[in-house]
Amino acid sequence: MKRILYWFRNDLRLHDNEAFSRAVRQADEVLPVFIFNPALFAQLPRLGFRKTEIFRASFLVESVADLRRNLRNRGAHLIVRVGDPAQILAELAREIKADAIYASKEVTSEETGMESRLSKLLKPQNIDLELFWQSTLYHVRDLPFDISRLPDVFSQFRNQVERRAKIRATVEDPMRVKLVPEIDPGDMPSLASFGFSAEQIEALNRPDARRAVAFKGGETVALQRLESYLWEKDLIKTYKETRNGLLGEDYSSKFSAWLAHGCLSPRLIYEEVLRYEDERVKNDSTYWLIFELIWRDFFRFVALRFGDRIFKPSGIKHDLQKRWRHDQNLFIRWTEGQTGIPFVDANMRELAATGFMSNRGRQNVGSFLVKDLGIDWTWGAAWFESMLVDYDPCSNWGNWNYTAGVGNDPREDRYFNIYSQATRYDEAGEYVKHWLPELAKVPAPKVHIVSNLSPQEQRQYDVALGDTYPMPLVNPNKWLKR
């Protein structure tokens, strides 16, 4: 009787889950397990906010609950526990006399550290830990170079993998799963059990009506979004033109949250795009969605190559010359959307109210924090980690390395002119007014630099600078001169 304990991590799906499919094929009985690690919800001591705030915590709980339902439909169950994953897994493996634990391979240090601890605990029991690479479009073993020779520049990486590597086919879902019997499945934890207050939970249950998309966790919703975006609404055919949008549900695919939790396979998206190109239309937009998945791969391989350097202020470049400010007040003004720069504030308030922000917004608020305020970029990356429903360690910290100028970006000192970005992507000021209702009456040509309003204009447009809307932390007129 062969028994395998399957540890679900950031692969919360049954479709195209090679590791879980192998466990089901190779074992007589399988025990699927997910463990909520309380450390993920702890306060960050210096910064004073949680490592994972309520938006992603809720999405994670929903994703695990959906996985549990999907396993029940296949005759199994998901064992849920709360605590130290390495300890709990080792105890469960001993209890069921498991031959092995199978799991998805991760690359960043918190996750790989957990893998090492688990492996040490299993060794005296003679239980194997087998890890499977399944988070990327291109499999790490299929890269046309050793990871130590990963190209520094994304375009070189993309050209090489597109020319010289193949994307593996998706793996079939297991239709039936034979469960190890007589193991208490455990209850799903509540958000309150992770220390979230009744007020926070109540606010979550009364979501902001201005949000772009109602993110709900789980494979079921992920597959519905894929079907809707490609096949029902035909939105992919204009993706390249609309992807820099700021308002609404459909300017971009919004797949990122489900990809980050493994509720949606990048290879399934790829196969569906190819089918769409075959059956409907093939153009720059359909390719561009694949292009974005390749970017996601690149950041994961960068994290694999450079390790903990992606989390350090000196970054991938190991640039020890850069000096960063650690001004808590300035940082809090940024997190709360109180910088006095409307385009920055609107994006930051959207993040605070919904756990989401557009890609265009992320680039601008990041550039403002590090280039205009000079604040330590790792603070910004940690805030995004805490708040974003689609947080992925490799993409988040990799992008912040670029923003701070300590990544492997071919463009030296990348800088965003916030005013020109705002007038280009929010010309009519609709986005800014959507999130900053106090500026609703300011005409579009003036709304992106409200600090230039005369006292008479302030009265005319119902704005009181320094009262109803803050004075700017930097002089925005510098952007007019560039």
N, C-alpha and C positions, 0 to 999 in steps of 0.2 A: 504493500500500500504506500504509494508515494504521495506526500503532502507538501504543498507549497503555500507559504504565506505570501500574499501579494500586498505590498505597501504602496498605496496610492499617495502620490505627492502632488506635483504640479502637472498631473496627467489625468484630470478628472473626467474621463470619457471612456466609452467602450468602443467607439469606432476608431479604426486605425491606431489601436493601442497594442503595438507588437509585443511588449513585455507581458501584458496581461493575457493576451491571446496565447502566447507560448506557455504561460503557467497553466492555463486551462487545458491546452493540448497535452502537456507533458506530465501533468499530475492526475492522480485518481480523485483527489479532493483538493480544493483551493479555499483559503481563508482570505477574503479581501478585507483590508484594514485601512482606515484613515485615522490619523492622530492629530488633534488640534494642540499645537505647542503654545502654552501660555506666554512663553518668551516673546512671541510675535506681537503681543498686545501690551508689552511693558512700556513704561515711560522712558524716554531718552533723557538721561539725567541732566545734561547741560542745556538741552534745547527746550525741555519742558513740555513736549508733546509725545503722543504714543508712536511707537514704531509702526503700528497699523491702526488707522482710525476707522470709524464706524462704516464708511462706505464699502471699503474692501472687505472688512470683517463680515458684513452682511452678505456680500456677493459670494464670499467663500462658503459661508454656512449654507446658502441657497444651492451652491454648486455641489456640495457634499450630499445634501438632502436629495437632490435630483439624481445623483449617482446611485444613492441607496435605492430609490424607486426603480431605476433602470435595472439594477441587479436583481431586485425582487421579481421583476418581469421575466427574468431568465432563471428563476428558481433558486436564487442565492440571496445573500444579504450583505450589507456592508457593516463590518464591526467598527464602531466609533469609540474612541477613547480621548481623554484630555490628559496631557502630561508630557513627560520627557519621552520623545519618540524612541530613542535608542533603548532605554530601559524597558518600556512597554513592549516593544517589538521582540526583544530578546526573551522576555517572560512568556509572551504569547507563543513564540516559536517553540520554547521548551515545553509549554503546556500541551500543545497539539502534536509534539514530536515531529516537527517539520523537518523535511530534508533540506530545504533551502528557503531563503527569502528572495523574491524577485522585486525589482523596483526600477523606476526611471532614473537615469543618470543626470545629476545636476552639475553645475560648473563653478558656482561662486562659493566662497569659503564657509559661510554658515551651513550651507547644505552639504558640502563635501566633508566638513568637519563632523557632521552628524553621521554620514556614511562611514567614516573611519571609526568613530566610537562604537557604532553598531557592529561593525566587522570584528572589533576586538572583543565585544561581549559575546559574539557568536562562536568565536574560535574555540573556547574550551568545550562548547557543546557539540563541536564538529558539524555545525550548520553553515552552509555556504550562503554568501550574499552575492547575488548576480545582478549587475546593473546594466541597463539597456539604454542606448542613445536613441531618443525618439522625439526631441523637442524642436528640431529644425527641418527645413525643407530639404537641404542637402545633408546626407548622413556624414558624420565626421570622418568615417573610414573611406568615404568616396571622394574626399577632397583631392585635387591633383597636386597637392604639396603637403609636406609635414606641417603640423600646427606651428612649429617654431619658425617656419618660413612663411607664415601668413602674411600676405601683402599688407603694407601699412595703409594703403589708400583703397577706399571702397571700390572705385571704378576698376582698379587692377584686379581686385578680388572677384568682382562680378564678371569681368571679361574672361577670367580663367575658368571659373566654375561653369559659366554658360557654355563655353567652348569644350571643356574637357571632362565635365562630370555629368552624371545622370541622376535624376531624381527617382528614388525608389517608388514602386507602386504602393498604394495603401493596403493595409492588412484587413482581412475580413473580421467583422464583429463575431465574438463567440455567441452562439444562439442559446446554449444552455450552459450553466455553470454548476458543477457538483460541489456543494458546500461542505466544509468540515462541520460535523454536527455538534450540537450541545455546547456552543460557545455563546455566552450572553452578548447580544449585539450592542448593547449600550444605548443610551439616549443621546439625541442630538443636543448639543449645548445651546443655551440661549445667549444672546448678546449681553444680557445682564451678568451672566456668569464670567464674562471676560472683563467686567468692571465698567461697562458703559452704563451711564445713568438713565433713569426713567425719562428725563427730559430729552436726552439724545435719541433714545429709541422712539419716543413719541414724534420728534422732529423727522426722523427717518421715515416713519409711517405716514407723515404728511409732507410728501416731497414737494420741492419748489416747482411751481407750475412753469417756470421759465426754462427748466432743464431741456437739454437737446434730446436726450434719449433715456428711457426708463431701463437702466441696466438691471437685468435679473440674471442671477448666476445659474449655470448648469448647461449640460450638453443639449438638452431638449430645446432650450431657447436659442442656443448657439446655432443649431442646425436650422431652426426656423428663420433666424436672421440671414443666414447664408442663402437659403431658398428665396427669401423675400428680396434681398438686395440684388441677386443675379437674375432670378427667373421671373419673379412676380412683378417687380418694378423696373427691371432693365436698367438699373442705376449704374452698373459697371461700365456701360458703353460711354459714359461721360465723366468717369471718375477723375481723369487727369485734369479736366477743366474745373471740376467742382471741389477738389480735395482740399483747397486752401480756404474753404468756407468757414464761417464762424457760427452761424445760426441754423438750428433745425437738426433733424435726425438723419437726413439723407445726403448731406454734402460729402460724406466719406463713409467707408464701409462700417466703421465702429466695431470691427472684429477684435480689436486689441485686447479688451478685457477677457474675452473667452479664450483667446490665444494664450494670454498670460497665465491663466489657471489650467490650461490644457483641456478645456471643455471643447475646443475646436482644433482639429489637426491642420497644420499648414499645408500638408500634402493633399488633404481633401479639398482645401480651397483651390490649390493648384490644379487638381484634376477637374474640378467643377469649372474653373476658368477655361481650361482647354476644351471642355465639352461645350461651353458657351460660345467660344470662338468657332468651333466646328458647326454648331447648330444655328447660331444667330449672327454674330459679327466679331471680327478680329480687328482691333485698332490699337492706337497708342494707349488708350485708357485701359483696355483689358490687360495689356502687357504691364502697365504701371502698377497694377495691384500685385503682380508677381515680383516686380522690381522692389516693392516695399517689403515683401516677405524675404527677399534676398538681403535687404538692409538688416532686417531682424536677425537673420542668420549671422551676418557679419559681426554684429555686436556680441552675439553669443560666443563666436570663435575668438573674438578679441579678449573677452573675459577668460576664456580657456587659456589663451596664450599668456596674458599678462597677470592673471591672478589678482591679488589684493591691491595691485597698483591702481586699479580703476576706482578704488574707494578712498585713496589718499589725496590730500590737497595737491601734492606734486604731480599726481596723475600718471598716465601712461608714459608721458615724456620724462617723468622723474625730474621735473623742473623745480629745483629748490630755490630759484631766484625770486619767483613770484611771492608777493606778500599780500595777505588778505586781511581785511578788517573783521573784527568780531564785535560789531555794534548791535547789541540785542534789540534796542529800540528801533533802529532802522529796519532790521530784519522783521520785527513784528509788524511794522507799518506795511512792509511788502506782503507778508502772509495774509494780512487783513484787507488788502486792497485799499490802502489809505496812503498811497504814494503821491497823490496829486497829479499823476499822469493817467488820464482816463483809459487809454488802451490797456495799460498794465493793470489798472485797478479792476476793470471789467473782467479781464481774464482771471485774475486772482479771486474775485468774488464768485465767479462761476465755479472755480475749483472748490472753494470753501462750502458752497451751497449744494454741490452735486457730486463731487469726487471725479469730475472730468474737465478736461480742457483740450481744445483743438491743438493740433501739431503746430500750426502757425503761432498760436498763443504761447505755447511752451517755449518756442525759440525766442520770442520777444521778451517775455517776463524773465527768462533765464539770463539773456544778454543784459537786461536792465540791472538785475541783481549784481552780477559780477563785473560788468564793464562800466556801468554808471554809478553804482553804489560802492563797488569794490569789496562786497561782502564775500566771505569764504563760500565758494561754490558748493562745498560738501553740505552746508546748511540747507541750501536750496534743494539739493538732491535728496536729502533726508526728509524735507517737507513734502516733496513729491512722492517719496516712498510711503510716507504716512497717509497721504490724502488720496492718491490716484487709485481708482477702482481697477485700472489696467496696469498697475505697477508690475514691471518685469525688471529684475535687478540688472540684467545685462544691458537692455535698451536704455533704461533710465540713467544709470551711472555712466554708460558709454556716451550717451548724448550730452550729459553734463560735462564730461571731459572735453568734448568738442566745444561746447559753449564757453568754457573757462579758458580755452586755448592751451590745455595740457593733454589733449588727446592726439591721435595721429591724423589730424586734419591737414590736408595739403594747403588750405588757405590760412595763412598766418593772421592772427589777430582778427578773427571774424567778429564783426560788430554790426548790430542792428540799429539803424536809425528809426527810433520808435515812431516818430511823426510820419515819416515817409511810408513806413509799413502800415500805420493806421489809416492813412488817407488812401493807400492802395487797396487794402483788403476790407476796409470799412468806410468807404468813401462817403456814404450817406449818414454815417454815425449810428446806424441802426443797432449794431451790436453793443456799442458803448451805452446807448440809451436803454437797451434791453436790461443791462445789468446795473446801470447807474441811473435810476429813475430821477434822481435829483438834478440831472442834466437834461431832462426831457425837452425843455423849451429852448435849449441852446441850438441855434442853427448849425447845420452840418459843417459849413466852412470854419466855424469857430470851436466846435465841440472837442476837438482833439488837443487844443491848447487853451483850455478855459482860463488858465492863469493870466492870460493877456486881456481878459475882459475888463473894460473900464467900469468904475463904480455905477455909472448910468446903465451900462449893459447888464451888469449883475442884477440890478433892480428889475430891469426889463424882462430878464430870463429866469427870475426867481432863484438866483444862485448867490450865496454869500460865501465868498472865498475865505477859508479859515474857520468857517462855521458849518454850513451845510455841505461843503466840499473842501477837502484839505488843500492847503498851499503845496506846491510841488517840492519834492525833496531835492530835485536838481532843476536847473534852469532849462526848460524845454526849447528855448529859442536857439540853443546851440545846434539843434537838428535842422533848423531853417537855413543855417549857413552852410551846411555840408552839401 
